[in-house]
Amino acid sequence: MGKIFIIAGIVLIVIGLIWSFIGRLPGDFTFQRGNMTFHFPLMTSILVSVILTLILFIINRFR
C-alpha cells in the first residue's frame, strides 16, 4: 500500500509540473471585469481528458 501512495505522489508532482506549462492554451477562456478575473481552462481540460483516457486504455490493454 505504501508503494502505491509513493507512486501516486510522484505522478501528482509530475502532473503539477506539466500543468504549469500547459495551463494557458489557446481555447482557455479568461474573463476580466474590474478587480475580478475568472479563468475557464476548456482546452486544457479536454487535453488532460484525452491524455488520461489514452493512459488508462494502455494500462487496461496490458492488464
Beta strands, then each sheet from edge to edge (+ up, - down):
strand 1: 29-33
strand 2: 36-40
sheet 1: 1+ 2-
end
